[in-house]
Amino acid sequence: MAVLSPSEAAVREAILAFVASRNPGIAPGAVTGATSLVTSDVLDSIGVLDLLMELGERFDVPVDEESFALPNFESVDALARSIDGRRVRA
């Protein structure tokens, strides 16, 4: 698995914090960068939408059709890379 850049790691931490807030009973460390957001059931469809809206606002990323591409949800790290790659930087 490739190492995340510092900015990608910041996005990953935001994703993990969001997932933890939606699943208060989940064991610490149960969701990692390798966790699939497709097959793990840590978020339902509304949770995915809420996550993308939060990440879009926090990291200045447009939430559009590209945001919902299935490969982005293969892992927490894949989503972090996608979000970080689409950030609007000044």
N, CA, C and O atoms as a Tinker XYZ file with bonds, in Angstrom:
   360  protein
     1  N      0.851000   -1.177000    0.000000    73     2
     2  CA     0.000000    0.000000    0.000000    64     1     3
     3  C      0.891000    1.233000    0.000000    63     2     4     5
     4  O      1.863000    1.293000    0.753000    81     3
     5  N      0.576000    2.206000   -0.826000    73     3     6
     6  CA     1.353000    3.431000   -0.947000    64     5     7
     7  C      1.126000    4.322000    0.271000    63     6     8     9
     8  O      0.054000    4.324000    0.875000    81     7
     9  N      2.153000    5.065000    0.605000    73     7    10
    10  CA     2.075000    6.006000    1.720000    64     9    11
    11  C      1.326000    7.249000    1.249000    63    10    12    13
    12  O      1.525000    7.720000    0.129000    81    11
    13  N      0.472000    7.767000    2.107000    73    11    14
    14  CA    -0.271000    8.976000    1.779000    64    13    15
    15  C      0.584000   10.209000    2.027000    63    14    16    17
    16  O      1.420000   10.229000    2.931000    81    15
    17  N      0.365000   11.231000    1.217000    73    15    18
    18  CA     1.005000   12.523000    1.456000    64    17    19
    19  C      0.386000   13.129000    2.717000    63    18    20    21
    20  O     -0.668000   12.673000    3.159000    81    19
    21  N      1.019000   14.147000    3.304000    73    19    22
    22  CA     0.431000   14.783000    4.485000    64    21    23
    23  C     -0.980000   15.328000    4.239000    63    22    24    25
    24  O     -1.839000   15.235000    5.116000    81    23
    25  N     -1.221000   15.892000    3.060000    73    23    26
    26  CA    -2.565000   16.416000    2.797000    64    25    27
    27  C     -3.583000   15.292000    2.607000    63    26    28    29
    28  O     -4.735000   15.429000    3.017000    81    27
    29  N     -3.169000   14.182000    1.990000    73    27    30
    30  CA    -4.055000   13.017000    1.870000    64    29    31
    31  C     -4.332000   12.419000    3.242000    63    30    32    33
    32  O     -5.453000   11.994000    3.522000    81    31
    33  N     -3.317000   12.385000    4.097000    73    31    34
    34  CA    -3.487000   11.847000    5.452000    64    33    35
    35  C     -4.484000   12.694000    6.247000    63    34    36    37
    36  O     -5.247000   12.159000    7.051000    81    35
    37  N     -4.478000   14.005000    6.026000    73    35    38
    38  CA    -5.434000   14.879000    6.708000    64    37    39
    39  C     -6.860000   14.553000    6.274000    63    38    40    41
    40  O     -7.782000   14.559000    7.091000    81    39
    41  N     -7.036000   14.269000    4.988000    73    39    42
    42  CA    -8.365000   13.885000    4.494000    64    41    43
    43  C     -8.761000   12.539000    5.087000    63    42    44    45
    44  O     -9.904000   12.355000    5.504000    81    43
    45  N     -7.805000   11.580000    5.125000    73    43    46
    46  CA    -8.107000   10.274000    5.717000    64    45    47
    47  C     -8.572000   10.432000    7.162000    63    46    48    49
    48  O     -9.547000    9.800000    7.569000    81    47
    49  N     -7.893000   11.260000    7.931000    73    47    50
    50  CA    -8.281000   11.469000    9.334000    64    49    51
    51  C     -9.682000   12.052000    9.440000    63    50    52    53
    52  O    -10.437000   11.688000   10.342000    81    51
    53  N    -10.036000   12.951000    8.531000    73    51    54
    54  CA   -11.387000   13.516000    8.521000    64    53    55
    55  C    -12.422000   12.442000    8.195000    63    54    56    57
    56  O    -13.504000   12.425000    8.782000    81    55
    57  N    -12.097000   11.554000    7.270000    73    55    58
    58  CA   -13.008000   10.450000    6.921000    64    57    59
    59  C    -13.178000    9.525000    8.113000    63    58    60    61
    60  O    -14.301000    9.160000    8.461000    81    59
    61  N    -12.075000    9.145000    8.741000    73    59    62
    62  CA   -12.143000    8.238000    9.891000    64    61    63
    63  C    -12.928000    8.862000   11.044000    63    62    64    65
    64  O    -13.688000    8.168000   11.718000    81    63
    65  N    -12.754000   10.154000   11.274000    73    63    66
    66  CA   -13.503000   10.838000   12.330000    64    65    67
    67  C    -14.996000   10.845000   12.007000    63    66    68    69
    68  O    -15.827000   10.651000   12.895000    81    67
    69  N    -15.336000   11.068000   10.742000    73    67    70
    70  CA   -16.740000   11.053000   10.331000    64    69    71
    71  C    -17.346000    9.676000   10.552000    63    70    72    73
    72  O    -18.439000    9.553000   11.106000    81    71
    73  N    -16.634000    8.635000   10.116000    73    71    74
    74  CA   -17.127000    7.259000   10.274000    64    73    75
    75  C    -17.304000    6.941000   11.756000    63    74    76    77
    76  O    -18.305000    6.334000   12.135000    81    75
    77  N    -16.360000    7.336000   12.592000    73    75    78
    78  CA   -16.455000    7.081000   14.026000    64    77    79
    79  C    -17.661000    7.798000   14.634000    63    78    80    81
    80  O    -18.326000    7.260000   15.519000    81    79
    81  N    -17.941000    9.019000   14.154000    73    79    82
    82  CA   -19.086000    9.759000   14.687000    64    81    83
    83  C    -20.411000    9.111000   14.304000    63    82    84    85
    84  O    -21.398000    9.245000   15.027000    81    83
    85  N    -20.440000    8.415000   13.179000    73    83    86
    86  CA   -21.651000    7.734000   12.716000    64    85    87
    87  C    -21.802000    6.336000   13.310000    63    86    88    89
    88  O    -22.879000    5.742000   13.251000    81    87
    89  N    -20.720000    5.815000   13.881000    73    87    90
    90  CA   -20.713000    4.454000   14.425000    64    89    91
    91  C    -20.068000    4.462000   15.805000    63    90    92    93
    92  O    -18.967000    3.938000   15.973000    81    91
    93  N    -20.745000    5.055000   16.809000    73    91    94
    94  CA   -20.111000    5.195000   18.116000    64    93    95
    95  C    -19.736000    3.869000   18.786000    63    94    96    97
    96  O    -18.873000    3.861000   19.664000    81    95
    97  N    -20.343000    2.778000   18.409000    73    95    98
    98  CA   -20.044000    1.490000   19.015000    64    97    99
    99  C    -18.901000    0.738000   18.357000    63    98   100   101
   100  O    -18.522000   -0.339000   18.818000    81    99
   101  N    -18.352000    1.284000   17.295000    73    99   102
   102  CA   -17.297000    0.587000   16.569000    64   101   103
   103  C    -15.993000    0.645000   17.375000    63   102   104   105
   104  O    -15.672000    1.666000   17.984000    81   103
   105  N    -15.263000   -0.449000   17.368000    73   103   106
   106  CA   -14.013000   -0.531000   18.126000    64   105   107
   107  C    -12.961000    0.402000   17.528000    63   106   108   109
   108  O    -12.850000    0.511000   16.307000    81   107
   109  N    -12.189000    1.076000   18.385000    73   107   110
   110  CA   -11.105000    1.914000   17.869000    64   109   111
   111  C    -10.163000    1.086000   16.988000    63   110   112   113
   112  O     -9.778000   -0.026000   17.350000    81   111
   113  N     -9.806000    1.630000   15.852000    73   111   114
   114  CA    -8.920000    0.936000   14.921000    64   113   115
   115  C     -9.607000   -0.067000   14.025000    63   114   116   117
   116  O     -8.954000   -0.675000   13.178000    81   115
   117  N    -10.913000   -0.261000   14.185000    73   115   118
   118  CA   -11.637000   -1.226000   13.346000    64   117   119
   119  C    -11.733000   -0.748000   11.903000    63   118   120   121
   120  O    -11.767000   -1.556000   10.976000    81   119
   121  N    -11.776000    0.568000   11.717000    73   119   122
   122  CA   -11.798000    1.142000   10.378000    64   121   123
   123  C    -10.427000    1.762000   10.145000    63   122   124   125
   124  O     -9.955000    2.573000   10.941000    81   123
   125  N     -9.797000    1.371000    9.046000    73   123   126
   126  CA    -8.455000    1.841000    8.717000    64   125   127
   127  C     -8.453000    2.422000    7.308000    63   126   128   129
   128  O     -9.491000    2.492000    6.651000    81   127
   129  N     -7.297000    2.830000    6.864000    73   127   130
   130  CA    -7.166000    3.339000    5.503000    64   129   131
   131  C     -7.517000    2.310000    4.455000    63   130   132   133
   132  O     -7.913000    2.665000    3.345000    81   131
   133  N     -7.377000    1.038000    4.789000    73   131   134
   134  CA    -7.667000   -0.041000    3.843000    64   133   135
   135  C     -9.132000   -0.472000    3.845000    63   134   136   137
   136  O     -9.534000   -1.275000    3.003000    81   135
   137  N     -9.928000    0.040000    4.765000    73   135   138
   138  CA   -11.328000   -0.365000    4.873000    64   137   139
   139  C    -12.120000    0.088000    3.657000    63   138   140   141
   140  O    -12.067000    1.255000    3.269000    81   139
   141  N    -12.846000   -0.836000    3.066000    73   139   142
   142  CA   -13.706000   -0.523000    1.928000    64   141   143
   143  C    -14.950000    0.201000    2.416000    63   142   144   145
   144  O    -15.582000   -0.212000    3.388000    81   143
   145  N    -15.293000    1.275000    1.738000    73   143   146
   146  CA   -16.538000    1.968000    2.048000    64   145   147
   147  C    -17.696000    1.391000    1.246000    63   146   148   149
   148  O    -18.834000    1.840000    1.378000    81   147
   149  N    -17.405000    0.398000    0.416000    73   147   150
   150  CA   -18.426000   -0.277000   -0.381000    64   149   151
   151  C    -18.922000   -1.524000    0.345000    63   150   152   153
   152  O    -20.127000   -1.755000    0.439000    81   151
   153  N    -18.004000   -2.314000    0.849000    73   151   154
   154  CA   -18.378000   -3.616000    1.407000    64   153   155
   155  C    -18.392000   -3.680000    2.924000    63   154   156   157
   156  O    -18.839000   -4.684000    3.478000    81   155
   157  N    -17.926000   -2.660000    3.615000    73   155   158
   158  CA   -17.787000   -2.741000    5.068000    64   157   159
   159  C    -19.054000   -2.407000    5.838000    63   158   160   161
   160  O    -19.159000   -2.757000    7.014000    81   159
   161  N    -20.000000   -1.755000    5.227000    73   159   162
   162  CA   -21.237000   -1.342000    5.890000    64   161   163
   163  C    -21.029000   -0.331000    7.010000    63   162   164   165
   164  O    -21.886000   -0.207000    7.886000    81   163
   165  N    -19.906000    0.400000    7.005000    73   163   166
   166  CA   -19.711000    1.430000    8.031000    64   165   167
   167  C    -20.535000    2.674000    7.737000    63   166   168   169
   168  O    -20.804000    3.470000    8.637000    81   167
   169  N    -20.940000    2.845000    6.473000    73   167   170
   170  CA   -21.823000    3.948000    6.096000    64   169   171
   171  C    -22.906000    3.433000    5.163000    63   170   172   173
   172  O    -22.650000    2.617000    4.277000    81   171
   173  N    -24.124000    3.926000    5.380000    73   171   174
   174  CA   -25.190000    3.623000    4.424000    64   173   175
   175  C    -25.152000    4.693000    3.331000    63   174   176   177
   176  O    -24.274000    5.555000    3.334000    81   175
   177  N    -26.089000    4.638000    2.414000    73   175   178
   178  CA   -26.058000    5.566000    1.272000    64   177   179
   179  C    -26.191000    7.021000    1.719000    63   178   180   181
   180  O    -25.546000    7.901000    1.148000    81   179
   181  N    -27.005000    7.283000    2.717000    73   179   182
   182  CA   -27.144000    8.645000    3.237000    64   181   183
   183  C    -25.847000    9.069000    3.915000    63   182   184   185
   184  O    -25.432000   10.222000    3.793000    81   183
   185  N    -25.206000    8.151000    4.624000    73   183   186
   186  CA   -23.923000    8.439000    5.257000    64   185   187
   187  C    -22.856000    8.802000    4.245000    63   186   188   189
   188  O    -22.056000    9.708000    4.481000    81   187
   189  N    -22.836000    8.100000    3.116000    73   187   190
   190  CA   -21.872000    8.408000    2.053000    64   189   191
   191  C    -22.134000    9.811000    1.507000    63   190   192   193
   192  O    -21.198000   10.584000    1.302000    81   191
   193  N    -23.383000   10.133000    1.276000    73   191   194
   194  CA   -23.736000   11.463000    0.786000    64   193   195
   195  C    -23.332000   12.532000    1.798000    63   194   196   197
   196  O    -22.732000   13.543000    1.431000    81   195
   197  N    -23.662000   12.310000    3.073000    73   195   198
   198  CA   -23.285000   13.259000    4.121000    64   197   199
   199  C    -21.764000   13.411000    4.206000    63   198   200   201
   200  O    -21.259000   14.521000    4.374000    81   199
   201  N    -21.040000   12.305000    4.092000    73   199   202
   202  CA   -19.578000   12.345000    4.128000    64   201   203
   203  C    -19.047000   13.189000    2.974000    63   202   204   205
   204  O    -18.192000   14.051000    3.180000    81   203
   205  N    -19.537000   12.953000    1.781000    73   203   206
   206  CA   -19.060000   13.722000    0.628000    64   205   207
   207  C    -19.389000   15.202000    0.761000    63   206   208   209
   208  O    -18.582000   16.050000    0.382000    81   207
   209  N    -20.553000   15.518000    1.289000    73   207   210
   210  CA   -20.916000   16.919000    1.481000    64   209   211
   211  C    -19.974000   17.568000    2.499000    63   210   212   213
   212  O    -19.515000   18.691000    2.291000    81   211
   213  N    -19.693000   16.876000    3.579000    73   211   214
   214  CA   -18.789000   17.409000    4.603000    64   213   215
   215  C    -17.374000   17.585000    4.050000    63   214   216   217
   216  O    -16.742000   18.621000    4.258000    81   215
   217  N    -16.884000   16.565000    3.346000    73   215   218
   218  CA   -15.537000   16.660000    2.771000    64   217   219
   219  C    -15.465000   17.756000    1.720000    63   218   220   221
   220  O    -14.468000   18.474000    1.634000    81   219
   221  N    -16.518000   17.888000    0.921000    73   219   222
   222  CA   -16.552000   18.932000   -0.092000    64   221   223
   223  C    -16.441000   20.306000    0.517000    63   222   224   225
   224  O    -15.695000   21.156000    0.030000    81   223
   225  N    -17.181000   20.522000    1.580000    73   223   226
   226  CA   -17.151000   21.819000    2.254000    64   225   227
   227  C    -15.812000   22.044000    2.962000    63   226   228   229
   228  O    -15.217000   23.116000    2.851000    81   227
   229  N    -15.357000   21.052000    3.671000    73   227   230
   230  CA   -14.130000   21.195000    4.463000    64   229   231
   231  C    -12.878000   21.368000    3.600000    63   230   232   233
   232  O    -11.992000   22.156000    3.932000    81   231
   233  N    -12.813000   20.625000    2.488000    73   231   234
   234  CA   -11.610000   20.630000    1.663000    64   233   235
   235  C    -11.790000   21.362000    0.334000    63   234   236   237
   236  O    -10.930000   21.280000   -0.542000    81   235
   237  N    -12.894000   22.070000    0.185000    73   235   238
   238  CA   -13.165000   22.872000   -1.010000    64   237   239
   239  C    -13.108000   22.025000   -2.283000    63   238   240   241
   240  O    -12.359000   22.307000   -3.218000    81   239
   241  N    -13.924000   20.986000   -2.276000    73   239   242
   242  CA   -14.002000   20.049000   -3.403000    64   241   243
   243  C    -15.436000   20.038000   -3.919000    63   242   244   245
   244  O    -16.375000   19.922000   -3.131000    81   243
   245  N    -15.614000   20.158000   -5.226000    73   243   246
   246  CA   -16.978000   20.087000   -5.751000    64   245   247
   247  C    -17.553000   18.677000   -5.567000    63   246   248   249
   248  O    -16.871000   17.679000   -5.797000    81   247
   249  N    -18.803000   18.621000   -5.155000    73   247   250
   250  CA   -19.488000   17.335000   -5.050000    64   249   251
   251  C    -20.322000   17.209000   -6.315000    63   250   252   253
   252  O    -21.367000   17.840000   -6.475000    81   251
   253  N    -19.813000   16.362000   -7.211000    73   251   254
   254  CA   -20.446000   16.185000   -8.502000    64   253   255
   255  C    -20.433000   14.699000   -8.852000    63   254   256   257
   256  O    -20.116000   13.855000   -8.014000    81   255
   257  N    -20.776000   14.399000  -10.076000    73   255   258
   258  CA   -20.856000   13.002000  -10.512000    64   257   259
   259  C    -19.541000   12.251000  -10.285000    63   258   260   261
   260  O    -19.549000   11.087000   -9.883000    81   259
   261  N    -18.419000   12.916000  -10.541000    73   259   262
   262  CA   -17.110000   12.290000  -10.355000    64   261   263
   263  C    -16.882000   11.874000   -8.898000    63   262   264   265
   264  O    -16.180000   10.899000   -8.632000    81   263
   265  N    -17.471000   12.610000   -7.965000    73   263   266
   266  CA   -17.316000   12.301000   -6.543000    64   265   267
   267  C    -17.825000   10.910000   -6.193000    63   266   268   269
   268  O    -17.333000   10.279000   -5.257000    81   267
   269  N    -18.814000   10.434000   -6.946000    73   267   270
   270  CA   -19.471000    9.174000   -6.628000    64   269   271
   271  C    -18.926000    7.978000   -7.401000    63   270   272   273
   272  O    -19.529000    6.905000   -7.375000    81   271
   273  N    -17.804000    8.142000   -8.083000    73   271   274
   274  CA   -17.212000    7.027000   -8.836000    64   273   275
   275  C    -16.853000    5.893000   -7.886000    63   274   276   277
   276  O    -16.185000    6.115000   -6.876000    81   275
   277  N    -17.286000    4.700000   -8.199000    73   275   278
   278  CA   -17.094000    3.537000   -7.335000    64   277   279
   279  C    -15.645000    3.308000   -6.900000    63   278   280   281
   280  O    -15.424000    2.963000   -5.739000    81   279
   281  N    -14.646000    3.481000   -7.772000    73   279   282
   282  CA   -13.261000    3.262000   -7.327000    64   281   283
   283  C    -12.844000    4.165000   -6.153000    63   282   284   285
   284  O    -11.948000    3.811000   -5.387000    81   283
   285  N    -13.489000    5.318000   -6.015000    73   283   286
   286  CA   -13.176000    6.215000   -4.901000    64   285   287
   287  C    -13.519000    5.605000   -3.547000    63   286   288   289
   288  O    -12.987000    6.035000   -2.523000    81   287
   289  N    -14.394000    4.615000   -3.531000    73   287   290
   290  CA   -14.879000    4.046000   -2.284000    64   289   291
   291  C    -14.304000    2.664000   -1.992000    63   290   292   293
   292  O    -14.741000    1.991000   -1.059000    81   291
   293  N    -13.315000    2.237000   -2.795000    73   291   294
   294  CA   -12.696000    0.929000   -2.567000    64   293   295
   295  C    -11.973000    0.871000   -1.232000    63   294   296   297
   296  O    -11.826000   -0.199000   -0.641000    81   295
   297  N    -11.520000    2.034000   -0.759000    73   295   298
   298  CA   -10.900000    2.109000    0.576000    64   297   299
   299  C    -10.974000    3.549000    1.059000    63   298   300   301
   300  O    -11.185000    4.476000    0.277000    81   299
   301  N    -10.796000    3.715000    2.360000    73   299   302
   302  CA   -10.733000    5.054000    2.933000    64   301   303
   303  C     -9.600000    5.832000    2.268000    63   302   304   305
   304  O     -9.761000    7.005000    1.933000    81   303
   305  N     -8.451000    5.175000    2.076000    73   303   306
   306  CA    -7.313000    5.853000    1.450000    64   305   307
   307  C     -7.603000    6.253000   -0.003000    63   306   308   309
   308  O     -7.157000    7.310000   -0.450000    81   307
   309  N     -8.339000    5.426000   -0.736000    73   307   310
   310  CA    -8.694000    5.778000   -2.115000    64   309   311
   311  C     -9.550000    7.040000   -2.134000    63   310   312   313
   312  O     -9.358000    7.919000   -2.975000    81   311
   313  N    -10.491000    7.121000   -1.205000    73   311   314
   314  CA   -11.327000    8.319000   -1.138000    64   313   315
   315  C    -10.488000    9.527000   -0.725000    63   314   316   317
   316  O    -10.676000   10.621000   -1.257000    81   315
   317  N     -9.568000    9.339000    0.214000    73   315   318
   318  CA    -8.699000   10.442000    0.639000    64   317   319
   319  C     -7.878000   10.960000   -0.530000    63   318   320   321
   320  O     -7.741000   12.171000   -0.705000    81   319
   321  N     -7.332000   10.056000   -1.328000    73   319   322
   322  CA    -6.553000   10.472000   -2.505000    64   321   323
   323  C     -7.432000   11.223000   -3.517000    63   322   324   325
   324  O     -7.020000   12.235000   -4.084000    81   323
   325  N     -8.623000   10.716000   -3.726000    73   323   326
   326  CA    -9.534000   11.354000   -4.681000    64   325   327
   327  C     -9.899000   12.762000   -4.218000    63   326   328   329
   328  O     -9.828000   13.713000   -4.997000    81   327
   329  N    -10.280000   12.889000   -2.979000    73   327   330
   330  CA   -10.667000   14.203000   -2.450000    64   329   331
   331  C     -9.483000   15.158000   -2.506000    63   330   332   333
   332  O     -9.618000   16.294000   -2.962000    81   331
   333  N     -8.325000   14.702000   -2.045000    73   331   334
   334  CA    -7.153000   15.574000   -2.043000    64   333   335
   335  C     -6.764000   15.979000   -3.469000    63   334   336   337
   336  O     -6.351000   17.116000   -3.697000    81   335
   337  N     -6.891000   15.084000   -4.398000    73   335   338
   338  CA    -6.548000   15.373000   -5.789000    64   337   339
   339  C     -7.472000   16.360000   -6.457000    63   338   340   341
   340  O     -7.111000   16.975000   -7.460000    81   339
   341  N     -8.665000   16.519000   -5.908000    73   339   342
   342  CA    -9.663000   17.410000   -6.509000    64   341   343
   343  C     -9.788000   18.737000   -5.754000    63   342   344   345
   344  O    -10.626000   19.571000   -6.095000    81   343
   345  N     -8.965000   18.926000   -4.743000    73   343   346
   346  CA    -9.043000   20.152000   -3.934000    64   345   347
   347  C     -8.726000   21.381000   -4.782000    63   346   348   349
   348  O     -7.877000   21.347000   -5.673000    81   347
   349  N     -9.426000   22.447000   -4.481000    73   347   350
   350  CA    -9.180000   23.736000   -5.112000    64   349   351
   351  C     -8.161000   24.441000   -4.228000    63   350   352   353
   352  O     -8.445000   24.799000   -3.085000    81   351
   353  N     -6.976000   24.631000   -4.780000    73   351   354
   354  CA    -5.921000   25.269000   -3.998000    64   353   355
   355  C     -5.653000   26.662000   -4.547000    63   354   356   357
   356  O     -5.648000   26.891000   -5.756000    81   355
   357  N     -5.434000   27.572000   -3.627000    73   355   358
   358  CA    -5.170000   28.971000   -4.017000    64   357   359
   359  C     -3.745000   29.127000   -4.509000    63   358   360
   360  O     -3.338000   30.228000   -4.880000    81   359
